[in-house]
Amino acid sequence: MAEPVRVRRLTDQEGQKLQQIVRGGSTSSVRYRRAMMLLASAGGNRVPVIAQLVQADEGTVRDVIHAFNEKGLACLDPRWAGGRPRQLGDEDEGFVIARAASRPLKLGQPFTGWSLRKLVAYLRKVHGRVIRIGREALRCLLARRGVTFQRTKTWKESPDPERETTLHRIEHVLDRFPDRAFAFDEFGPLGIRPTAGSGWTEQRRPDRLPATYHRTHGVRYFHGCYSVGDDFLWGVNRRKKGAVNTLAALRSIRAARPDGAPIYVIMDNLSAHKGADIRRWAKKHKVELCFTPTYASWANPIEAHLGPLRQFTIANSHHRNHTVQTRALPAYLRWRNANARHHDVLVAERKERARIRSEKGIRRGGRPALAA
């Protein structure tokens, strides 16, 4: 049997970038939907689930995943264009892109960043190779190859010494026990204020929201739970994060699988998730806590599903108070769960997983091969 189509393991930079696009809502619908596909696949979601999540064809999802595995984040910005024959060959273009992406100081130039004029002059004088190109042609080439003028940014490299082991454990659980895998996360703070978004309207007549200056309602945090096997999302708003609210969420997850079989909950390694009371309760009720590595919350399967929740309930909203906001979230969740997946698809996948387990001689309540 062929292996399911899935993205390769993300690097910390890739995971954080995809998470940023999905959480923030990119102005490019193509970029946003492709980032959601990749993040959902990295979280262990199968192609049918992702296709339903982004309302795309399954073949499109597979093509995006294959493109990412081949060329990385460049697949977020596909280039569909024609034009006259190129004046530079692939080798010359690659040389130009490599020099443009390099720091000038490393190439012996006395400045810290390129301008188009400086780069054109350098390419005409580089030793052993002379490339004659104008500034406008260079600008078009850089844009076509996805090299743009951007601010320098920093990122958080995961210092977790158990990063590879932890990611392998999460992947193992999602592959072998999706019907007993759950995810938990919080997002916020959620304040009471008009929030910018996007929507259809007449040209040059955007929908407007009033500005606020005094915000006296405080904040809330949404505590979300997600069943990987059933593609079911639920949650509740709380005044703050904490061990008590985390334990309440874990109890609701345990109640979703009341047969007593072991379950696995993927969550961030926040201190509020790792208290002694939580660990004792988890051990007593056969709940294995699978923590994501430090600065790698993108590995949590729920991340791809919280993006649409934020986009369709928080963005482009003007809730009067937390009561109205709190009602909007479960209303969307009810709609989302009712329209998430076709029942026949879910039943077919469960039968397929049962067949694979029987072929490999795996008991339904069996433990993973790795130590807990």
PADOGU-528740 format. One record per residue (C-alpha): residue number from 0; z, x, y; residue in three letters; chain. Coordinates in nm, 4 decimals, m for minus. Layout:
<rs>
   kemar          z          x          y   domi   kolmi
     NUM          Z          X          Y    ALA       A
...
</rs>
This chain:
<rs>
   kemar          z          x          y   domi   kolmi
       0     0.0000     0.0000     0.0000    MET       A
       1    m0.0931     0.1342     0.3447    ALA       A
       2     0.1882     0.2312     0.5788    GLU       A
       3     0.2429    m0.0096     0.8727    PRO       A
       4     0.0970     0.0978     1.2064    VAL       A
       5     0.3717     0.2422     1.4226    ARG       A
       6     0.4077     0.4832     1.7127    VAL       A
       7     0.5215     0.8336     1.6412    ARG       A
       8     0.8751     0.9287     1.7402    ARG       A
       9     0.9014     0.9259     2.1195    LEU       A
      10     1.0257     1.2181     2.3218    THR       A
      11     1.3074     1.1548     2.5689    ASP       A
      12     1.0650     1.1679     2.8626    GLN       A
      13     0.8235     0.9232     2.6983    GLU       A
      14     1.0981     0.6820     2.6010    GLY       A
      15     1.2525     0.6841     2.9478    GLN       A
      16     0.9135     0.6364     3.1145    LYS       A
      17     0.8248     0.3376     2.8951    LEU       A
      18     1.1694     0.1898     2.9500    GLN       A
      19     1.1292     0.2316     3.3263    GLN       A
      20     0.7922     0.0525     3.3265    ILE       A
      21     0.9166    m0.2391     3.1131    VAL       A
      22     1.2419    m0.2818     3.3035    ARG       A
      23     1.0916    m0.2483     3.6492    GLY       A
      24     0.7746    m0.4468     3.5879    GLY       A
      25     0.4679    m0.2415     3.6778    SER       A
      26     0.2222    m0.3794     3.9317    THR       A
      27    m0.0528    m0.3125     3.6756    SER       A
      28    m0.0519    m0.5801     3.4071    SER       A
      29    m0.2463    m0.3516     3.1705    VAL       A
      30     0.0068    m0.0702     3.2129    ARG       A
      31     0.3023    m0.3080     3.1720    TYR       A
      32     0.1701    m0.4767     2.8561    ARG       A
      33     0.0720    m0.1468     2.6944    ARG       A
      34     0.4148     0.0027     2.7701    ALA       A
      35     0.5784    m0.3036     2.6149    MET       A
      36     0.3651    m0.2639     2.3012    MET       A
      37     0.4689     0.0995     2.2608    LEU       A
      38     0.8369     0.0392     2.3323    LEU       A
      39     0.8456    m0.2539     2.0925    ALA       A
      40     0.6804    m0.0454     1.8201    SER       A
      41     0.9257     0.2388     1.8792    ALA       A
      42     1.2054    m0.0137     1.8320    GLY       A
      43     1.0808    m0.0985     1.4823    GLY       A
      44     0.8886    m0.4178     1.5629    ASN       A
      45     0.5844    m0.4853     1.3467    ARG       A
      46     0.2361    m0.5419     1.4829    VAL       A
      47     0.2432    m0.9269     1.4426    PRO       A
      48     0.5705    m0.9434     1.6373    VAL       A
      49     0.4353    m0.7208     1.9150    ILE       A
      50     0.1123    m0.9193     1.9363    ALA       A
      51     0.3094    m1.2401     1.9820    GLN       A
      52     0.5426    m1.0737     2.2335    LEU       A
      53     0.2612    m0.9629     2.4664    VAL       A
      54     0.0171    m1.2425     2.3743    GLN       A
      55    m0.2491    m1.0001     2.2535    ALA       A
      56    m0.4696    m0.9602     1.9492    ASP       A
      57    m0.3205    m0.7591     1.6628    GLU       A
      58    m0.6229    m0.5285     1.6686    GLY       A
      59    m0.5558    m0.4502     2.0341    THR       A
      60    m0.1955    m0.3590     1.9537    VAL       A
      61    m0.3076    m0.1276     1.6749    ARG       A
      62    m0.5643     0.0379     1.9024    ASP       A
      63    m0.3006     0.1044     2.1702    VAL       A
      64    m0.0591     0.2513     1.9142    ILE       A
      65    m0.3303     0.4775     1.7695    HIS       A
      66    m0.4314     0.5848     2.1210    ALA       A
      67    m0.0724     0.6762     2.2059    PHE       A
      68    m0.0325     0.8755     1.8852    ASN       A
      69    m0.3463     1.0717     1.9810    GLU       A
      70    m0.3039     1.1328     2.3555    LYS       A
      71     0.0443     1.0162     2.4575    GLY       A
      72     0.1195     0.8240     2.7776    LEU       A
      73    m0.2394     0.8690     2.8994    ALA       A
      74    m0.3220     0.5602     2.6916    CYS       A
      75    m0.1345     0.3459     2.9467    LEU       A
      76    m0.4267     0.3821     3.1879    ASP       A
      77    m0.7538     0.3267     2.9978    PRO       A
      78    m1.0711     0.4305     3.1734    ARG       A
      79    m1.3609     0.1888     3.1366    TRP       A
      80    m1.6423     0.3124     3.3590    ALA       A
      81    m1.9926     0.4520     3.3573    GLY       A
      82    m2.1820     0.6673     3.6063    GLY       A
      83    m2.4325     0.9472     3.6412    ARG       A
      84    m2.4198     1.2504     3.4074    PRO       A
      85    m2.1328     1.4868     3.4744    ARG       A
      86    m2.1993     1.8102     3.6586    GLN       A
      87    m1.9157     1.9900     3.4780    LEU       A
      88    m1.8790     2.0186     3.1037    GLY       A
      89    m1.5685     1.9295     2.9056    ASP       A
      90    m1.4556     2.2913     2.9011    GLU       A
      91    m1.4895     2.3266     3.2791    ASP       A
      92    m1.3121     1.9984     3.3437    GLU       A
      93    m1.0300     2.1015     3.1144    GLY       A
      94    m0.9998     2.4290     3.3034    PHE       A
      95    m0.9788     2.2467     3.6393    VAL       A
      96    m0.7181     1.9997     3.5117    ILE       A
      97    m0.5086     2.2807     3.3645    ALA       A
      98    m0.5089     2.4693     3.6934    ARG       A
      99    m0.4329     2.1571     3.8976    ALA       A
     100    m0.1344     2.0786     3.6749    ALA       A
     101    m0.0020     2.4363     3.6957    SER       A
     102     0.2325     2.5614     3.9643    ARG       A
     103     0.0441     2.7807     4.2146    PRO       A
     104     0.3192     3.0453     4.2061    LEU       A
     105     0.2508     3.1029     3.8365    LYS       A
     106    m0.1147     3.1719     3.9219    LEU       A
     107    m0.0289     3.4256     4.1913    GLY       A
     108    m0.0747     3.1933     4.4894    GLN       A
     109     0.1812     3.1984     4.7748    PRO       A
     110     0.2658     2.8272     4.7852    PHE       A
     111     0.4564     2.5784     4.5734    THR       A
     112     0.2008     2.2971     4.5564    GLY       A
     113    m0.1754     2.2422     4.5644    TRP       A
     114    m0.3774     2.0609     4.8260    SER       A
     115    m0.7400     1.9713     4.7506    LEU       A
     116    m0.8620     2.2363     4.9947    ARG       A
     117    m0.6448     2.5109     4.8423    LYS       A
     118    m0.7398     2.4164     4.4871    LEU       A
     119    m1.1147     2.4140     4.5669    VAL       A
     120    m1.0857     2.7577     4.7277    ALA       A
     121    m0.8928     2.8934     4.4308    TYR       A
     122    m1.1478     2.7611     4.1771    LEU       A
     123    m1.4298     2.9359     4.3619    ARG       A
     124    m1.2517     3.2722     4.3537    LYS       A
     125    m1.0756     3.2680     4.0173    VAL       A
     126    m1.1438     3.5862     3.8231    HIS       A
     127    m1.3893     3.5545     3.5339    GLY       A
     128    m1.4954     3.2012     3.6114    ARG       A
     129    m1.6423     3.0410     3.9218    VAL       A
     130    m1.6407     2.6618     3.9523    ILE       A
     131    m1.8094     2.5167     4.2576    ARG       A
     132    m1.6841     2.1684     4.3281    ILE       A
     133    m1.6273     1.9748     4.6496    GLY       A
     134    m1.3026     1.8167     4.7562    ARG       A
     135    m1.4214     1.4595     4.6982    GLU       A
     136    m1.5629     1.5439     4.3537    ALA       A
     137    m1.2370     1.7189     4.2695    LEU       A
     138    m1.0348     1.4179     4.3829    ARG       A
     139    m1.2474     1.1859     4.1667    CYS       A
     140    m1.2160     1.4194     3.8686    LEU       A
     141    m0.8379     1.4362     3.8976    LEU       A
     142    m0.8127     1.0581     3.9327    ALA       A
     143    m1.0398     1.0037     3.6326    ARG       A
     144    m0.8276     1.2346     3.4183    ARG       A
     145    m0.5025     1.0729     3.5298    GLY       A
     146    m0.3812     1.3583     3.7533    VAL       A
     147    m0.2460     1.2156     4.0795    THR       A
     148    m0.0451     1.3475     4.3740    PHE       A
     149     0.3142     1.2553     4.2977    GLN       A
     150     0.6660     1.3402     4.3990    ARG       A
     151     0.8474     1.5823     4.1719    THR       A
     152     1.1041     1.4040     3.9587    LYS       A
     153     1.3801     1.4983     3.7200    THR       A
     154     1.4599     1.3559     3.3783    TRP       A
     155     1.7528     1.3540     3.1433    LYS       A
     156     1.6968     1.5600     2.8316    GLU       A
     157     1.9132     1.4368     2.5482    SER       A
     158     2.1885     1.6943     2.4814    PRO       A
     159     2.2993     1.5088     2.1681    ASP       A
     160     2.3205     1.7632     1.8816    PRO       A
     161     2.2738     1.4785     1.6312    GLU       A
     162     1.9655     1.3383     1.8047    ARG       A
     163     1.7196     1.3815     1.5166    GLU       A
     164     1.9663     1.2609     1.2531    THR       A
     165     2.0580     0.9553     1.4593    THR       A
     166     1.6965     0.8602     1.5294    LEU       A
     167     1.6113     0.9066     1.1615    HIS       A
     168     1.8979     0.6767     1.0658    ARG       A
     169     1.7814     0.4043     1.3061    ILE       A
     170     1.4222     0.4302     1.1794    GLU       A
     171     1.5456     0.4150     0.8205    HIS       A
     172     1.7474     0.0983     0.8853    VAL       A
     173     1.4594    m0.0727     1.0665    LEU       A
     174     1.2109     0.0158     0.7908    ASP       A
     175     1.4274    m0.0665     0.4873    ARG       A
     176     1.6598    m0.3421     0.6089    PHE       A
     177     1.4914    m0.5321     0.8949    PRO       A
     178     1.6368    m0.8639     0.7769    ASP       A
     179     1.9888    m0.7191     0.8161    ARG       A
     180     1.9275    m0.5167     1.1319    ALA       A
     181     2.0508    m0.6330     1.4720    PHE       A
     182     2.0560    m0.4833     1.8205    ALA       A
     183     2.2965    m0.5186     2.1126    PHE       A
     184     2.2776    m0.4132     2.4762    ASP       A
     185     2.3882    m0.5126     2.8260    GLU       A
     186     2.1785    m0.5208     3.1400    PHE       A
     187     2.2906    m0.5595     3.4974    GLY       A
     188     2.4529    m0.5719     3.7387    PRO       A
     189     2.3125    m0.9151     3.8182    LEU       A
     190     2.3845    m1.0058     4.1778    GLY       A
     191     2.3181    m1.3230     4.3726    ILE       A
     192     2.0339    m1.2287     4.6013    ARG       A
     193     1.6627    m1.3072     4.6420    PRO       A
     194     1.4753    m1.0797     4.4027    THR       A
     195     1.1153    m0.9781     4.4596    ALA       A
     196     0.8616    m1.0593     4.1934    GLY       A
     197     0.5024    m1.1736     4.1621    SER       A
     198     0.3168    m1.4996     4.1159    GLY       A
     199    m0.0098    m1.6801     4.1750    TRP       A
     200    m0.0742    m1.7924     4.5298    THR       A
     201    m0.3486    m1.8161     4.7887    GLU       A
     202    m0.4944    m1.4907     4.9138    GLN       A
     203    m0.2900    m1.3385     5.1976    ARG       A
     204    m0.0324    m1.6154     5.1679    ARG       A
     205     0.2360    m1.4653     4.9421    PRO       A
     206     0.5365    m1.6699     4.8425    ASP       A
     207     0.8330    m1.5602     5.0524    ARG       A
     208     1.2049    m1.5474     4.9816    LEU       A
     209     1.4783    m1.5331     5.2480    PRO       A
     210     1.6665    m1.2084     5.2997    ALA       A
     211     2.0447    m1.1896     5.2551    THR       A
     212     2.2938    m0.9592     5.4186    TYR       A
     213     2.6315    m1.0810     5.2946    HIS       A
     214     2.6728    m1.0893     4.9174    ARG       A
     215     3.0110    m1.2306     4.8244    THR       A
     216     2.9429    m1.3643     4.4754    HIS       A
     217     3.0117    m1.0415     4.2845    GLY       A
     218     2.8047    m0.9363     3.9850    VAL       A
     219     2.7608    m1.0282     3.6204    ARG       A
     220     2.6307    m0.8453     3.3122    TYR       A
     221     2.4123    m1.0013     3.0460    PHE       A
     222     2.5284    m0.9148     2.6921    HIS       A
     223     2.2262    m0.9603     2.4661    GLY       A
     224     2.1982    m0.9693     2.0868    CYS       A
     225     1.8751    m0.9495     1.8892    TYR       A
     226     1.7985    m1.0158     1.5234    SER       A
     227     1.5164    m0.7848     1.4189    VAL       A
     228     1.4227    m0.9721     1.1018    GLY       A
     229     1.4250    m1.3198     1.2592    ASP       A
     230     1.2957    m1.2113     1.6024    ASP       A
     231     1.5766    m1.4161     1.7585    PHE       A
     232     1.7369    m1.3273     2.0924    LEU       A
     233     2.0605    m1.4678     2.2321    TRP       A
     234     2.3305    m1.3642     2.4758    GLY       A
     235     2.5811    m1.4573     2.7446    VAL       A
     236     2.6759    m1.3468     3.0969    ASN       A
     237     3.0082    m1.1686     3.1489    ARG       A
     238     3.1938    m1.0520     3.4582    ARG       A
     239     3.2035    m0.6907     3.3376    LYS       A
     240     3.1323    m0.4583     3.0506    LYS       A
     241     3.4169    m0.3724     2.8181    GLY       A
     242     3.5389    m0.3395     2.4613    ALA       A
     243     3.6575    m0.7014     2.4505    VAL       A
     244     3.3155    m0.8396     2.5438    ASN       A
     245     3.1422    m0.5953     2.3089    THR       A
     246     3.3605    m0.7111     2.0194    LEU       A
     247     3.2829    m1.0739     2.1037    ALA       A
     248     2.9102    m0.9968     2.0840    ALA       A
     249     2.9540    m0.8184     1.7505    LEU       A
     250     3.1404    m1.1202     1.6149    ARG       A
     251     2.8484    m1.3441     1.7103    SER       A
     252     2.6116    m1.1051     1.5310    ILE       A
     253     2.8297    m1.1078     1.2195    ARG       A
     254     2.8345    m1.4893     1.2327    ALA       A
     255     2.4530    m1.4880     1.2329    ALA       A
     256     2.4670    m1.3371     0.8834    ARG       A
     257     2.7692    m1.5126     0.7256    PRO       A
     258     2.6885    m1.4191     0.3635    ASP       A
     259     2.9106    m1.1100     0.3835    GLY       A
     260     2.6272    m0.8651     0.3105    ALA       A
     261     2.6333    m0.5378     0.5058    PRO       A
     262     2.4564    m0.5504     0.8421    ILE       A
     263     2.3493    m0.2807     1.0866    TYR       A
     264     2.3884    m0.3068     1.4643    VAL       A
     265     2.1910    m0.0668     1.6870    ILE       A
     266     2.3523    m0.0096     2.0259    MET       A
     267     2.3987     0.2472     2.3019    ASP       A
     268     2.6739     0.5051     2.2617    ASN       A
     269     2.8651     0.3700     2.5625    LEU       A
     270     3.2399     0.4305     2.5422    SER       A
     271     3.3007     0.0539     2.5523    ALA       A
     272     3.1063     0.0284     2.2241    HIS       A
     273     3.3078     0.2883     2.0309    LYS       A
     274     3.6734     0.1880     2.0663    GLY       A
     275     3.9192     0.2070     1.7792    ALA       A
     276     3.9519    m0.1724     1.7573    ASP       A
     277     3.5737    m0.2106     1.7326    ILE       A
     278     3.5449     0.0541     1.4603    ARG       A
     279     3.8280    m0.1028     1.2560    ARG       A
     280     3.6722    m0.4468     1.2867    TRP       A
     281     3.3272    m0.3136     1.1917    ALA       A
     282     3.4603    m0.1376     0.8827    LYS       A
     283     3.6508    m0.4468     0.7705    LYS       A
     284     3.3516    m0.6792     0.8101    HIS       A
     285     3.0825    m0.4479     0.6670    LYS       A
     286     2.9127    m0.3788     0.9977    VAL       A
     287     2.7571    m0.0357     1.0430    GLU       A
     288     2.7274     0.0699     1.4068    LEU       A
     289     2.4115     0.2744     1.4648    CYS       A
     290     2.4426     0.4406     1.8049    PHE       A
     291     2.1361     0.5643     1.9889    THR       A
     292     2.1410     0.9302     2.1003    PRO       A
     293     2.2595     1.0191     2.4490    THR       A
     294     1.9952     0.9340     2.7137    TYR       A
     295     1.7754     0.7738     2.4447    ALA       A
     296     1.8503     0.4040     2.4811    SER       A
     297     1.4746     0.3431     2.4442    TRP       A
     298     1.5329     0.3650     2.0677    ALA       A
     299     1.7206     0.0324     2.0808    ASN       A
     300     1.4874    m0.2476     1.9528    PRO       A
     301     1.6252    m0.4958     2.2076    ILE       A
     302     1.4923    m0.2973     2.5057    GLU       A
     303     1.1367    m0.4327     2.4740    ALA       A
     304     1.2689    m0.7919     2.4710    HIS       A
     305     1.5009    m0.7582     2.7711    LEU       A
     306     1.2061    m0.6663     2.9947    GLY       A
     307     1.0431    m1.0138     2.9796    PRO       A
     308     1.3869    m1.1741     3.0124    LEU       A
     309     1.4411    m0.9924     3.3408    ARG       A
     310     1.0844    m1.0569     3.4589    GLN       A
     311     1.0865    m1.4343     3.4016    PHE       A
     312     1.4443    m1.5173     3.5018    THR       A
     313     1.5565    m1.2570     3.7582    ILE       A
     314     1.2343    m1.1390     3.9256    ALA       A
     315     1.0882    m1.3791     4.1835    ASN       A
     316     1.4123    m1.5805     4.1873    SER       A
     317     1.6613    m1.7036     4.4453    HIS       A
     318     1.9594    m1.8357     4.2500    HIS       A
     319     2.2250    m1.9994     4.4670    ARG       A
     320     2.5192    m1.8781     4.2596    ASN       A
     321     2.6113    m1.7336     3.9218    HIS       A
     322     2.6351    m2.0783     3.7640    THR       A
     323     2.2685    m2.1460     3.8343    VAL       A
     324     2.1722    m1.7946     3.7271    GLN       A
     325     2.3719    m1.8235     3.4048    THR       A
     326     2.1948    m2.1495     3.3178    ARG       A
     327     1.8529    m1.9946     3.3770    ALA       A
     328     1.9005    m1.7196     3.1185    LEU       A
     329     1.9772    m1.9376     2.8114    PRO       A
     330     1.7082    m2.1843     2.9197    ALA       A
     331     1.4510    m1.9053     2.8968    TYR       A
     332     1.6004    m1.7813     2.5691    LEU       A
     333     1.5625    m2.1260     2.4136    ARG       A
     334     1.1975    m2.1345     2.5176    TRP       A
     335     1.1419    m1.7778     2.4010    ARG       A
     336     1.2931    m1.8326     2.0556    ASN       A
     337     1.1031    m2.1582     2.0074    ALA       A
     338     0.7732    m1.9834     2.0875    ASN       A
     339     0.8421    m1.6331     1.9585    ALA       A
     340     0.6694    m1.6354     1.6194    ARG       A
     341     0.4975    m1.8737     1.3868    HIS       A
     342     0.7198    m1.9724     1.0966    HIS       A
     343     0.4472    m1.8929     0.8419    ASP       A
     344     0.4215    m1.5341     0.9689    VAL       A
     345     0.7968    m1.4873     0.9359    LEU       A
     346     0.8033    m1.6256     0.5813    VAL       A
     347     0.5053    m1.4092     0.4786    ALA       A
     348     0.6731    m1.0930     0.6080    GLU       A
     349     0.9964    m1.1750     0.4253    ARG       A
     350     0.8039    m1.2198     0.0998    LYS       A
     351     0.6222    m0.8920     0.1581    GLU       A
     352     0.9505    m0.7058     0.2163    ARG       A
     353     1.0976    m0.8619    m0.0977    ALA       A
     354     0.7940    m0.7498    m0.2983    ARG       A
     355     0.8219    m0.3925    m0.1677    ILE       A
     356     1.1933    m0.3841    m0.2528    ARG       A
     357     1.1265    m0.5077    m0.6069    SER       A
     358     0.8548    m0.2452    m0.6601    GLU       A
     359     1.0869     0.0319    m0.5451    LYS       A
     360     1.3835    m0.1032    m0.7407    GLY       A
     361     1.6000    m0.1646    m0.4335    ILE       A
     362     1.8750    m0.4233    m0.4603    ARG       A
     363     1.8894    m0.6787    m0.1765    ARG       A
     364     2.2407    m0.5723    m0.0816    GLY       A
     365     2.1795    m0.2023    m0.1435    GLY       A
     366     2.2781     0.0723     0.0974    ARG       A
     367     2.0340     0.3157     0.2603    PRO       A
     368     1.9779     0.6515     0.1006    ALA       A
     369     2.1484     0.8317     0.3904    LEU       A
     370     2.5242     0.8466     0.4131    ALA       A
     371     2.6816     0.5806     0.6331    ALA       A
</rs>
